[in-house]
């Protein structure tokens, strides 16, 4: 039976492709969660005043692709020590967070976070919050599968963000990025 996983990691455009390439991942949807406005628009969320974060909601088959693997990929997409945004994207709406959908996800996410923090990979503490899942609102159609629909702009934006340089410095070649 399919489950949901919800991750915030800065601009949601950069958070789709890493998950969208594996058997067992049924779909990855860009959207918003965690705020106080129902059905927010991108224009509202980008002001940083709605409380919403840009997220990806992943529908996955845990028998084919366990939640633990999703977390491994997630950690390799973000700077888990920066709660003020991610890379060039600054502001509340770009903060990293894990939104858990059940007690098992919370346990696994907490253990994964503690393991990453203890690894010594980062000079600062891993402080990405683990929060209860809140209502999810899909982003506008033009944001969905952006890396496929607008590949040139996606590649240019990602190259300018500083994300890849940071990830290359922290993770070894061959690890998922």
C-alpha positions, 0 to 999 in steps of 0.5 A: 500500500502506498505511503506519503513522504513530505520534505522541504528542502528549499526551492521545490524545483530542485527537490523533485528530480532526485526522487523522481528516478526510482522504481517504487516512487509513484509520483512527486508533487511540488506544493506547499504545507505548514502554513496558516492559509488554505490553498495558497498560491505561489505568489502568496507563499513566496512573500514568506508570510503564509507560514508555508514551506515549499515542499515535495510530496512523494507517493511511494511503495515502501515495499519497493522503496523504503522510507529510510532510502527516501531520507538518505536521498533527502539529506543529500539534497540539503544543508540540514544546518541552515534553517534560514533557507537553502543556498541562494533561496532565503526566507521562511518558505525555503527552510528545510523540514521533514513532515512525518505522516505517522509514528514510524516515520517520526521514529525513523526520521529522528534516528536518521537525523541523529545519525547524520548529526553524529557523523561529523559531516557538518561543522554545525549541528543538524537542526532540520525540524521534524514536524507532523504532516499538515494539509498539503496544497499542490503548487500550480501546474507550471511548477510540476515536473519543472526540471522536465518542462523547463530543463534549460531554466532549471539547469541554469537556476540550479547551477547558480544556486550553489547547491551542487557545490555544497553537496559535492563538498559534503558528499562523496562521489557515487552517493545519491545527489 
